[in-house]
Amino acid sequence: MLKDVLSPALIQSMVAGLSVPDLIRTTETFKQSGQLASVEAAYAAWVASHPQDPLLYAVLFNYSVALTDSGKIVEAQQALEQAIALSPDFMPAYINLGRVLERQGKIGLAIIQWSAALARMAAVNPSAVSHKVTTLNQSARALEAVSQDDPAETMLRESLELDRDQSEVVQHLVALRQRQCKWPILEPGERFDAGVLVRGMSPLSAGAFTDDPLWQLALAAHYNRTDVGSPAATMTAWPGAVREGDAPLRVGYLSSDLREHAVGYLMTEVPGLHDRSRVEVFSYYCGVDSPDAMHAHFQAASDHFRVISHLDDAAAAKLMADDGIQILVDLNGYTRDARLKLVALRPAPIIVNWLGYPGTMASPYHHYLIADDWIVPPHNEAYFSEKVVRLPCYQPSNRFRTVADHKPSRAEAGLPEGAMVFCCFNGAHKIHRATFDRWLEILARAPGSVLWLLGGDEGVSKRLSDYAAAKGVARERLVFAKKTANAAHLARYPLADLFLDTTPYGAHTTASDALWSGVPVLTVSGRSFASRVCGSLVRAAGLPELVCETTQDYVERAVAYGNDRASLAPLRERLAAGKDSCVLFDMPGLVRGLEDLYEAMWRDHEASRLPRPDLANLDVYLEVGSAFDHEGTEVQNIADYEGWWAARLAARNALRPIPRDRRLCRDETTYW
């Protein structure tokens, strides 16, 4: 066995006469035995003793990787610069040099390196194409990080022209266009059509793209199968998860967002309110390093707080199993920094989808989805692979929000005194073109009113203002709120008269913030999960009359309030009076409800009746749903949704019959 530390002299003697292939085999031996310092030392010794070797550039590249792994970023940069000087056409060195510069915060220099690589890639061969695609994708990511969205989009599109079978690039491109309010969202290229984009978008983007829950179910299953994949093996026994008598259930909350984040704000009170005689709280954090106060709060409020960001999936799954987790609650779903490959290992006998992702996971391992009667009424359960269980209101909240002491005036916020102020502080990615058209109609029919939106991205603000002007609505009637700390943002909320929700992806945390701040929220509930959350919150706050049945009703109600601002006063008074008693902010009641659900899930497990996700025939639903022009027609406004789907499935089946035992039907005549 190798010693823990090999002396420089010994390493020098070992590598002095080695060829490059032998050097690589030697360093791989060091690496496999955990001698990472020896890997670095071996490359350094070989480089020093072979200054004229024709493959020195390749060894310097490998040396830079070892230096990067040990955190010596500046030294890695120097090695890569030397490699490029020796071999200016060696593309991997440009790519990695850009990466190490990016890690140092030198985004501009990183982009210069990647641009230099692109300029040298004239040859058309598989290697050059692969390098160019990688360089384009790295450049796009770096440009996006510094709010250069237009050039980032250009690079993503060029990458797809070279290789359209890049699901991650498709997802990134669609999300980027949604965030920029670039309509239409699906803009084909020369070598990729809208079908590539619609089938390749992420489930989260699909929620803001269309209110078509059956297609979203199929798309989520496709994403799970192709992007998450299936592990080689899963856990089939959990000896540590045995419950003795009435011992508290060991519940694990898995999240990357137990910090200053929308989900973190919503979850603030949950761990601390659990009855320890019923639930032992384990929190598994898989996010970025977060020294903020919210992160510290979750550490203190949990019985056990595990940081698993540095663990691979197998190690993290083993940790959960060793902890004896009986119910694992996935608070990420299909959102950023999720650990779905870990969840796919089934590290607990019961797995629950809740809060982070507003929709079905369509996975083979999520058993339950927590919702409420409004978000998923019984007749909508067919759109979910999980068994739907319900709370009185699905979303938790934080009753102890921090609000800045200074309460700004309308003048300070750039708002007109005495005017009707509509607002929407949802992210720009939720602003669907049809929603924005409705807002412009409302402004046109409510003279003197303004619409207060989140600002921050000048390109998006200009694009929306230009669009409004083209529709005959003056630019100054759109007011963009400056970015500010959350406490200051909450302090300015009451300046608004009425919050106008988006659709098909409505307000979630933002709706809770508005209602807690005393601002009524007008919404319209569709059929999909993301489109119905806001309606649930508004109803739970005691304002059911503000949940509209149709988009036209939404417009008419908004116009009526816009022309009679005083009529909102009773609603604001009702919000204030019910703040301490309404269902929306009853956190002890919500946590008791969670505990009741967990007990019922455990009884199902003990009785061997855990639900099995229904994933049958979803490839057909994906095919049929992806062929529809969702941007040309709002599915939300199709009255007979089931009949519409049945007709399209029947037409498809007439061309390509489905075997009798796999027909999409509930009976002999209905395709559904």
MIRO-837608 format. One record per residue (C-alpha): residue number from 1; residue in three letters; x, y, z. Coordinates in steps of 0.02 Angstrom, whole numbers, m for minus. Last residue first. Layout:
<pts>
> NUM ALA X Y Z
...
</pts>
This chain:
<pts>
> 672 TRP m2963 457 m1106
> 671 TYR m3030 381 m1265
> 670 THR m3209 340 m1219
> 669 THR m3301 199 m1307
> 668 GLU m3254 33 m1226
> 667 ASP m3225 103 m1052
> 666 ARG m3095 205 m961
> 665 CYS m2991 226 m1117
> 664 LEU m2817 252 m1180
> 663 ARG m2796 81 m1257
> 662 ARG m2654 m27 m1192
> 661 ASP m2740 m196 m1186
> 660 ARG m2825 m163 m1352
> 659 PRO m2664 m119 m1442
> 658 ILE m2660 67 m1488
> 657 PRO m2710 108 m1665
> 656 ARG m2598 228 m1762
> 655 LEU m2703 330 m1883
> 654 ALA m2872 305 m1799
> 653 ASN m2786 312 m1630
> 652 ARG m2722 487 m1666
> 651 ALA m2894 548 m1711
> 650 ALA m2967 467 m1555
> 649 LEU m2833 547 m1448
> 648 ARG m2873 717 m1522
> 647 ALA m3059 697 m1495
> 646 ALA m3036 636 m1316
> 645 TRP m2923 784 m1275
> 644 TRP m3054 910 m1331
> 643 GLY m3191 813 m1243
> 642 GLU m3092 816 m1082
> 641 TYR m3059 1003 m1097
> 640 ASP m3238 1050 m1138
> 639 ALA m3227 1238 m1104
> 638 ILE m3063 1275 m1192
> 637 ASN m3011 1441 m1114
> 636 GLN m2869 1367 m1009
> 635 VAL m2799 1287 m1167
> 634 GLU m2752 1461 m1225
> 633 THR m2732 1447 m1413
> 632 GLY m2587 1503 m1524
> 631 GLU m2453 1480 m1393
> 630 HIS m2509 1303 m1356
> 629 ASP m2499 1251 m1538
> 628 PHE m2536 1065 m1517
> 627 ALA m2415 930 m1575
> 626 SER m2338 915 m1402
> 625 GLY m2502 858 m1326
> 624 VAL m2525 714 m1448
> 623 GLU m2349 645 m1431
> 622 LEU m2339 673 m1244
> 621 TYR m2508 591 m1217
> 620 VAL m2447 442 m1317
> 619 ASP m2287 428 m1215
> 618 LEU m2395 436 m1058
> 617 ASN m2472 268 m1097
> 616 ALA m2468 205 m917
> 615 LEU m2376 302 m782
> 614 ASP m2492 269 m635
> 613 PRO m2390 288 m476
> 612 ARG m2415 142 m355
> 611 PRO m2501 189 m193
> 610 LEU m2437 109 m32
> 609 ARG m2554 m31 20
> 608 SER m2436 m147 112
> 607 ALA m2533 m125 276
> 606 GLU m2380 m52 362
> 605 HIS m2354 67 217
> 604 ASP m2534 125 215
> 603 ARG m2525 152 404
> 602 TRP m2368 256 376
> 601 MET m2457 364 248
> 600 ALA m2602 392 369
> 599 GLU m2481 446 506
> 598 TYR m2394 565 385
> 597 LEU m2561 641 336
> 596 ASP m2607 670 519
> 595 GLU m2438 750 549
> 594 LEU m2462 865 401
> 593 GLY m2632 918 468
> 592 ARG m2556 958 637
> 591 VAL m2428 1063 542
> 590 LEU m2564 1156 449
> 589 GLY m2662 1189 609
> 588 PRO m2508 1259 697
> 587 MET m2477 1367 543
> 586 ASP m2647 1448 534
> 585 PHE m2598 1588 415
> 584 LEU m2699 1534 263
> 583 VAL m2840 1462 369
> 582 CYS m2891 1634 433
> 581 SER m2880 1680 618
> 580 ASP m2739 1805 645
> 579 LYS m2755 1893 478
> 578 GLY m2945 1888 480
> 577 ALA m2979 2069 528
> 576 ALA m2842 2138 415
> 575 LEU m2900 2038 266
> 574 ARG m3081 2088 296
> 573 GLU m3032 2271 305
> 572 ARG m2939 2257 141
> 571 LEU m3091 2178 61
> 570 PRO m3205 2314 131
> 569 ALA m3091 2449 58
> 568 LEU m3086 2375 m118
> 567 SER m3248 2464 m170
> 566 ALA m3159 2631 m144
> 565 ARG m3056 2603 m302
> 564 ASP m3210 2608 m411
> 563 ASN m3151 2618 m591
> 562 GLY m3007 2497 m566
> 561 TYR m3118 2384 m461
> 560 ALA m3240 2366 m607
> 559 VAL m3098 2343 m731
> 558 ALA m3022 2205 m624
> 557 ARG m3189 2114 m610
> 556 GLU m3217 2125 m798
> 555 VAL m3044 2062 m839
> 554 TYR m3054 1914 m719
> 553 ASP m3228 1870 m783
> 552 GLN m3152 1863 m957
> 551 THR m3015 1747 m895
> 550 THR m3145 1629 m826
> 549 GLU m3198 1562 m656
> 548 CYS m3130 1705 m551
> 547 VAL m3061 1689 m374
> 546 LEU m3087 1861 m295
> 545 GLU m3257 1810 m223
> 544 PRO m3168 1681 m114
> 543 LEU m3088 1818 m6
> 542 GLY m3063 1735 165
> 541 ALA m2875 1710 167
> 540 ALA m2899 1525 129
> 539 ARG m2997 1574 m28
> 538 VAL m2855 1686 m86
> 537 LEU m2727 1550 m49
> 536 SER m2822 1415 m143
> 535 GLY m2851 1529 m292
> 534 CYS m2664 1566 m295
> 533 VAL m2623 1380 m300
> 532 ARG m2741 1346 m446
> 531 SER m2635 1388 m600
> 530 ALA m2481 1296 m537
> 529 PHE m2582 1137 m509
> 528 SER m2661 1135 m681
> 527 ARG m2845 1161 m717
> 526 GLY m2865 1350 m720
> 525 SER m2900 1466 m576
> 524 VAL m2919 1651 m607
> 523 THR m2845 1775 m485
> 522 LEU m2877 1942 m402
> 521 VAL m2771 1971 m246
> 520 PRO m2820 2091 m106
> 519 VAL m2674 2185 m24
> 518 GLY m2669 2175 166
> 517 SER m2483 2138 184
> 516 TRP m2520 1955 229
> 515 LEU m2623 1945 70
> 514 ALA m2482 2015 m36
> 513 ASP m2349 1905 43
> 512 SER m2456 1749 20
> 511 ALA m2485 1797 m161
> 510 THR m2298 1822 m187
> 509 THR m2261 1650 m112
> 508 HIS m2378 1571 m241
> 507 ALA m2432 1686 m381
> 506 GLY m2499 1603 m537
> 505 TYR m2429 1497 m677
> 504 PRO m2567 1489 m810
> 503 THR m2600 1631 m774
> 502 THR m2538 1787 m686
> 501 ASP m2619 1871 m536
> 500 LEU m2671 2052 m524
> 499 PHE m2637 2122 m350
> 498 LEU m2755 2262 m302
> 497 ASP m2733 2431 m217
> 496 ALA m2543 2443 m207
> 495 LEU m2453 2554 m81
> 494 PRO m2479 2414 46
> 493 TYR m2333 2317 m32
> 492 ARG m2200 2448 9
> 491 ALA m2150 2376 177
> 490 LEU m2144 2199 106
> 489 HIS m2013 2255 m20
> 488 ALA m1910 2337 118
> 487 ALA m1906 2174 216
> 486 ASN m1865 2075 58
> 485 ALA m1715 2182 14
> 484 THR m1735 2292 m140
> 483 LYS m1749 2282 m327
> 482 LYS m1829 2436 m400
> 481 ALA m2014 2429 m439
> 480 PHE m2061 2455 m621
> 479 VAL m2208 2567 m662
> 478 LEU m2309 2532 m819
> 477 ARG m2431 2674 m853
> 476 GLU m2283 2779 m907
> 475 ARG m2269 2678 m1068
> 474 ALA m2437 2737 m1132
> 473 VAL m2557 2599 m1184
> 472 GLY m2596 2596 m1371
> 471 LYS m2553 2415 m1407
> 470 ALA m2384 2463 m1480
> 469 ALA m2353 2564 m1322
> 468 ALA m2387 2411 m1215
> 467 TYR m2265 2304 m1315
> 466 ASP m2131 2438 m1302
> 465 SER m2157 2448 m1114
> 464 LEU m2146 2259 m1098
> 463 ARG m1985 2251 m1199
> 462 LYS m1911 2400 m1107
> 461 SER m1943 2322 m937
> 460 VAL m1874 2155 m997
> 459 GLY m1714 2233 m1063
> 458 GLU m1693 2340 m907
> 457 ASP m1692 2188 m795
> 456 GLY m1722 2242 m615
> 455 GLY m1905 2287 m612
> 454 LEU m2051 2202 m527
> 453 LEU m2217 2267 m588
> 452 TRP m2336 2409 m541
> 451 LEU m2480 2431 m664
> 450 VAL m2557 2604 m673
> 449 SER m2735 2671 m671
> 448 GLY m2781 2840 m745
> 447 PRO m2920 2771 m854
> 446 ALA m2981 2596 m810
> 445 ARG m3033 2523 m980
> 444 ALA m2861 2542 m1060
> 443 LEU m2774 2478 m903
> 442 ILE m2885 2323 m900
> 441 GLU m2855 2290 m1085
> 440 LEU m2668 2306 m1055
> 439 TRP m2679 2181 m913
> 438 ARG m2773 2060 m1024
> 437 ASP m2638 2071 m1157
> 436 PHE m2508 2038 m1021
> 435 THR m2599 1880 m970
> 434 ALA m2609 1820 m1150
> 433 ARG m2423 1851 m1171
> 432 HIS m2383 1747 m1017
> 431 ILE m2298 1839 m874
> 430 LYS m2238 1696 m764
> 429 HIS m2056 1710 m822
> 428 ALA m2059 1892 m765
> 427 GLY m2066 1839 m583
> 426 ASN m2226 1882 m492
> 425 PHE m2237 2054 m412
> 424 CYS m2402 2102 m491
> 423 CYS m2480 2269 m453
> 422 PHE m2634 2372 m493
> 421 VAL m2625 2549 m428
> 420 MET m2784 2653 m447
> 419 ALA m2728 2834 m440
> 418 GLY m2737 2952 m290
> 417 GLU m2551 2985 m285
> 416 PRO m2456 2923 m437
> 415 LEU m2322 2791 m404
> 414 GLY m2133 2819 m414
> 413 ALA m2100 2722 m254
> 412 GLU m2047 2877 m159
> 411 ALA m2203 2968 m224
> 410 ARG m2312 2825 m165
> 409 SER m2243 2848 9
> 408 PRO m2120 2728 88
> 407 LYS m2149 2638 254
> 406 HIS m1982 2638 345
> 405 ASP m1978 2509 484
> 404 ALA m1935 2368 364
> 403 VAL m2044 2213 377
> 402 THR m1979 2047 444
> 401 ARG m2104 1907 419
> 400 PHE m2164 1824 577
> 399 ARG m2321 1737 516
> 398 ASN m2219 1635 392
> 397 SER m2325 1532 274
> 396 PRO m2372 1353 236
> 395 GLN m2457 1311 71
> 394 TYR m2581 1169 42
> 393 CYS m2732 1243 129
> 392 PRO m2852 1129 226
> 391 LEU m2723 993 192
> 390 ARG m2747 857 63
> 389 VAL m2684 692 m4
> 388 VAL m2666 656 m190
> 387 LYS m2600 483 m235
> 386 GLU m2458 514 m357
> 385 SER m2466 502 m547
> 384 PHE m2569 660 m561
> 383 TYR m2684 722 m699
> 382 ALA m2817 591 m659
> 381 GLU m2840 677 m490
> 380 ASN m2931 821 m574
> 379 HIS m3108 760 m536
> 378 PRO m3066 753 m350
> 377 PRO m3020 937 m339
> 376 VAL m2833 968 m345
> 375 ILE m2788 1147 m302
> 374 TRP m2956 1182 m221
> 373 ASP m2970 1027 m111
> 372 ASP m2791 1038 m50
> 371 ALA m2620 975 m106
> 370 ILE m2490 852 m42
> 369 LEU m2430 729 m174
> 368 TYR m2400 549 m123
> 367 HIS m2302 397 m185
> 366 HIS m2154 479 m274
> 365 TYR m2049 331 m336
> 364 PRO m2107 291 m514
> 363 SER m2100 473 m566
> 362 ALA m2240 577 m641
> 361 MET m2180 720 m528
> 360 THR m2351 801 m527
> 359 GLY m2364 987 m507
> 358 PRO m2311 1141 m413
> 357 TYR m2129 1101 m371
> 356 GLY m2062 1156 m203
> 355 LEU m2218 1127 m98
> 354 TRP m2237 940 m78
> 353 ASN m2198 775 m164
> 352 VAL m2189 631 m39
> 351 ILE m2082 474 m31
> 350 ILE m2120 326 82
> 349 PRO m2001 178 110
> 348 ALA m1849 292 124
> 347 PRO m1688 305 23
> 346 ARG m1781 266 m139
> 345 LEU m1628 273 m255
> 344 ALA m1733 386 m367
> 343 VAL m1729 517 m228
> 342 LEU m1540 529 m249
> 341 LYS m1556 547 m438
> 340 LEU m1687 679 m398
> 339 ARG m1568 789 m302
> 338 ALA m1644 960 m342
> 337 ASP m1523 1105 m368
> 336 ARG m1650 1203 m471
> 335 THR m1828 1140 m475
> 334 TYR m1913 981 m534
> 333 GLY m1962 918 m362
> 332 ASN m1880 1023 m229
> 331 LEU m1968 996 m62
> 330 ASP m1956 806 m73
> 329 VAL m2028 739 90
> 328 LEU m1947 576 144
> 327 ILE m2053 470 261
> 326 GLN m1978 329 365
> 325 ILE m1802 395 384
> 324 GLY m1699 270 484
> 323 ASP m1549 385 499
> 322 ASP m1445 246 419
> 321 ALA m1565 250 271
> 320 MET m1544 438 256
> 319 LEU m1355 423 265
> 318 LYS m1357 282 138
> 317 ALA m1454 391 17
> 316 ALA m1328 532 40
> 315 ALA m1183 414 7
> 314 ALA m1265 342 m149
> 313 ASP m1310 514 m216
> 312 ASP m1138 591 m194
> 311 LEU m1107 694 m38
> 310 HIS m1045 875 m40
> 309 SER m1219 951 m41
> 308 ILE m1275 831 97
> 307 VAL m1285 954 243
> 306 ARG m1380 863 380
> 305 PHE m1486 952 510
> 304 HIS m1556 841 648
> 303 ASP m1691 893 771
> 302 SER m1728 1039 658
> 301 ALA m1767 1215 721
> 300 ALA m1585 1264 753
> 299 GLN m1519 1216 581
> 298 PHE m1674 1291 501
> 297 HIS m1642 1457 589
> 296 ALA m1460 1458 535
> 295 HIS m1516 1447 354
> 294 MET m1635 1593 382
> 293 ALA m1497 1695 462
> 292 ASP m1384 1685 309
> 291 PRO m1221 1586 298
> 290 SER m1283 1493 144
> 289 ASP m1167 1371 55
> 288 VAL m1265 1310 m96
> 287 GLY m1405 1184 m84
> 286 CYS m1427 1002 m35
> 285 TYR m1492 1020 143
> 284 TYR m1566 867 225
> 283 SER m1678 914 371
> 282 PHE m1727 777 496
> 281 VAL m1875 813 608
> 280 GLU m1936 683 733
> 279 VAL m2125 680 719
> 278 ARG m2269 626 833
> 277 SER m2207 653 1011
> 276 ARG m2100 794 943
> 275 ASP m2256 891 893
> 274 HIS m2197 987 741
> 273 LEU m2204 1177 757
> 272 GLY m2016 1205 746
> 271 PRO m1995 1115 580
> 270 VAL m2143 1204 497
> 269 GLU m2115 1386 547
> 268 THR m1994 1443 413
> 267 MET m2058 1330 273
> 266 LEU m2136 1472 171
> 265 TYR m1984 1585 188
> 264 GLY m1867 1442 142
> 263 VAL m1972 1401 m10
> 262 ALA m1954 1580 m72
> 261 HIS m1768 1581 m35
> 260 GLU m1655 1648 102
> 259 ARG m1610 1474 167
> 258 LEU m1686 1300 173
> 257 ASP m1691 1301 m17
> 256 SER m1591 1151 m76
> 255 SER m1720 1036 2
> 254 LEU m1751 863 75
> 253 TYR m1864 859 228
> 252 GLY m1844 694 320
> 251 VAL m1978 625 434
> 250 ARG m1938 501 572
> 249 LEU m2109 457 642
> 248 PRO m2122 475 829
> 247 ALA m2127 312 928
> 246 ASP m2303 242 948
> 245 GLY m2249 61 953
> 244 GLU m2082 31 871
> 243 ARG m2067 97 695
> 242 VAL m1951 7 575
> 241 ALA m1857 129 464
> 240 GLY m1685 66 512
> 239 PRO m1711 m98 419
> 238 TRP m1753 m6 257
> 237 ALA m1769 m136 121
> 236 THR m1784 m121 m68
> 235 MET m1656 15 m96
> 234 THR m1630 47 m280
> 233 ALA m1516 m22 m415
> 232 ALA m1441 33 m580
> 231 PRO m1524 202 m559
> 230 SER m1658 257 m682
> 229 GLY m1650 419 m778
> 228 VAL m1663 597 m715
> 227 ASP m1655 679 m886
> 226 THR m1734 547 m999
> 225 ARG m1860 454 m889
> 224 ASN m1900 597 m772
> 223 TYR m1915 721 m915
> 222 HIS m2032 604 m1011
> 221 ALA m2138 577 m855
> 220 ALA m2146 765 m826
> 219 LEU m2197 791 m1008
> 218 ALA m2338 665 m993
> 217 LEU m2408 746 m835
> 216 GLN m2389 918 m914
> 215 TRP m2488 856 m1065
> 214 LEU m2629 805 m950
> 213 PRO m2616 966 m851
> 212 ASP m2637 1083 m1000
> 211 ASP m2633 1261 m934
> 210 THR m2489 1317 m1045
> 209 PHE m2315 1390 m1043
> 208 ALA m2291 1441 m861
> 207 GLY m2313 1264 m797
> 206 ALA m2214 1198 m945
> 205 SER m2063 1297 m885
> 204 LEU m2062 1195 m723
> 203 PRO m2084 1032 m820
> 202 SER m1925 1073 m918
> 201 MET m1934 1104 m1104
> 200 GLY m1880 968 m1225
> 199 ARG m2045 916 m1300
> 198 VAL m2095 1096 m1336
> 197 LEU m1923 1145 m1400
> 196 VAL m1896 998 m1518
> 195 GLY m2074 1019 m1581
> 194 ALA m2044 1203 m1615
> 193 ASP m1916 1156 m1747
> 192 PHE m1729 1129 m1742
> 191 ARG m1606 1142 m1887
> 190 GLU m1641 1318 m1952
> 189 GLY m1706 1381 m1786
> 188 PRO m1879 1379 m1710
> 187 GLU m1942 1515 m1591
> 186 LEU m2042 1440 m1448
> 185 ILE m2074 1579 m1323
> 184 PRO m2171 1683 m1447
> 183 TRP m2147 1805 m1366
> 182 LYS m1989 1856 m1275
> 181 CYS m2042 1894 m1097
> 180 GLN m1858 1891 m1044
> 179 ARG m1886 1758 m911
> 178 GLN m1987 1655 m1034
> 177 ARG m1849 1670 m1164
> 176 LEU m1719 1610 m1039
> 175 ALA m1828 1466 m981
> 174 VAL m1850 1406 m1160
> 173 LEU m1663 1419 m1195
> 172 HIS m1611 1331 m1035
> 171 GLN m1730 1186 m1062
> 170 VAL m1671 1167 m1242
> 169 VAL m1489 1174 m1184
> 168 GLU m1519 1040 m1052
> 167 SER m1608 929 m1177
> 166 GLN m1465 931 m1299
> 165 ASP m1521 832 m1451
> 164 ARG m1520 986 m1565
> 163 ASP m1334 977 m1594
> 162 LEU m1251 1107 m1705
> 161 GLU m1405 1217 m1724
> 160 LEU m1436 1189 m1539
> 159 SER m1268 1267 m1495
> 158 GLU m1305 1415 m1608
> 157 ARG m1469 1441 m1515
> 156 LEU m1382 1434 m1347
> 155 MET m1252 1559 m1407
> 154 THR m1381 1684 m1467
> 153 GLU m1478 1664 m1304
> 152 ALA m1324 1709 m1203
> 151 PRO m1294 1859 m1318
> 150 ASP m1470 1921 m1275
> 149 ASP m1465 1877 m1090
> 148 GLN m1311 1974 m1038
> 147 SER m1366 1980 m856
> 146 VAL m1192 1939 m784
> 145 ALA m1239 1758 m744
> 144 GLU m1322 1744 m915
> 143 LEU m1157 1781 m999
> 142 ALA m1072 1644 m898
> 141 ARG m1203 1515 m943
> 140 ALA m1200 1563 m1126
> 139 SER m1010 1552 m1131
> 138 GLN m1011 1378 m1055
> 137 ASN m1141 1321 m1180
> 136 LEU m1048 1395 m1329
> 135 THR m885 1317 m1271
> 134 THR m964 1146 m1251
> 133 VAL m1043 1155 m1423
> 132 LYS m879 1212 m1499
> 131 HIS m782 1072 m1419
> 130 SER m906 941 m1481
> 129 VAL m906 1016 m1655
> 128 ALA m716 1020 m1660
> 127 SER m705 838 m1605
> 126 PRO m835 779 m1730
> 125 ASN m751 868 m1876
> 124 VAL m779 1035 m1962
> 123 ALA m621 1139 m1951
> 122 ALA m644 1324 m1919
> 121 MET m638 1316 m1731
> 120 ARG m510 1452 m1697
> 119 ALA m636 1593 m1672
> 118 LEU m737 1486 m1553
> 117 ALA m585 1458 m1443
> 116 ALA m549 1644 m1437
> 115 SER m731 1675 m1388
> 114 TRP m712 1549 m1246
> 113 GLN m556 1638 m1184
> 112 ILE m637 1811 m1198
> 111 ILE m790 1746 m1105
> 110 ALA m681 1692 m960
> 109 LEU m593 1861 m959
> 108 GLY m761 1950 m941
> 107 ILE m821 1831 m805
> 106 LYS m668 1855 m695
> 105 GLY m756 1798 m535
> 104 GLN m613 1680 m490
> 103 ARG m722 1530 m532
> 102 GLU m754 1609 m702
> 101 LEU m567 1618 m735
> 100 VAL m556 1434 m691
> 99 ARG m697 1393 m813
> 98 GLY m629 1498 m955
> 97 LEU m462 1412 m936
> 96 ASN m556 1246 m943
> 95 ILE m635 1285 m1111
> 94 TYR m477 1360 m1184
> 93 ALA m375 1209 m1130
> 92 PRO m504 1090 m1205
> 91 MET m479 1175 m1375
> 90 PHE m298 1129 m1411
> 89 ASP m271 1237 m1567
> 88 PRO m149 1359 m1484
> 87 SER m33 1216 m1431
> 86 LEU 120 1276 m1332
> 85 ALA 46 1445 m1283
> 84 ILE m119 1359 m1245
> 83 ALA m34 1238 m1127
> 82 GLN 58 1381 m1040
> 81 GLU m106 1473 m1012
> 80 LEU m180 1312 m945
> 79 ALA m38 1289 m820
> 78 GLN m52 1471 m763
> 77 GLN m240 1456 m735
> 76 ALA m216 1297 m634
> 75 GLU m89 1391 m525
> 74 VAL m219 1527 m496
> 73 ILE m353 1398 m455
> 72 LYS m259 1297 m327
> 71 GLY m417 1219 m251
> 70 SER m352 1041 m245
> 69 ASP m465 985 m388
> 68 THR m410 1137 m488
> 67 LEU m227 1090 m468
> 66 ALA m263 912 m525
> 65 VAL m359 978 m677
> 64 SER m216 1098 m715
> 63 TYR m92 953 m714
> 62 ASN m201 863 m842
> 61 PHE m191 1015 m955
> 60 LEU m4 1033 m924
> 59 VAL 15 851 m976
> 58 ALA m77 888 m1139
> 57 TYR 33 1040 m1175
> 56 LEU 191 940 m1138
> 55 LEU 148 819 m1276
> 54 PRO 292 873 m1389
> 53 ASP 415 852 m1244
> 52 GLN 536 998 m1235
> 51 PRO 516 1048 m1052
> 50 HIS 517 867 m991
> 49 SER 595 871 m815
> 48 ALA 492 1012 m740
> 47 VAL 331 948 m819
> 46 TRP 363 773 m749
> 45 ALA 393 839 m573
> 44 ALA 236 948 m576
> 43 TYR 130 805 m645
> 42 ALA 191 688 m509
> 41 ALA 166 818 m372
> 40 GLU m16 847 m421
> 39 VAL m54 661 m423
> 38 SER 43 639 m261
> 37 ALA m68 767 m174
> 36 LEU m220 667 m231
> 35 GLN m155 504 m154
> 34 GLY m328 428 m127
> 33 SER m284 255 m190
> 32 GLN m379 281 m353
> 31 LYS m292 448 m380
> 30 PHE m117 381 m357
> 29 THR m154 239 m478
> 28 GLU m224 367 m601
> 27 THR m64 466 m582
> 26 THR 36 314 m630
> 25 ARG m74 273 m781
> 24 ILE m60 453 m841
> 23 LEU 129 450 m824
> 22 ASP 137 286 m919
> 21 PRO 37 362 m1063
> 20 VAL 152 517 m1061
> 19 SER 311 415 m1062
> 18 LEU 398 393 m895
> 17 GLY 583 424 m866
> 16 ALA 573 551 m727
> 15 VAL 408 489 m654
> 14 MET 462 374 m512
> 13 SER 625 464 m471
> 12 GLN 537 631 m453
> 11 ILE 401 550 m345
> 10 LEU 533 479 m229
> 9 ALA 624 646 m217
> 8 PRO 462 739 m183
> 7 SER 424 621 m38
> 6 LEU 267 517 m44
> 5 VAL 130 558 82
> 4 ASP 0 434 148
> 3 LYS 113 288 102
> 2 LEU 61 176 m40
> 1 MET 0 0 0
</pts>
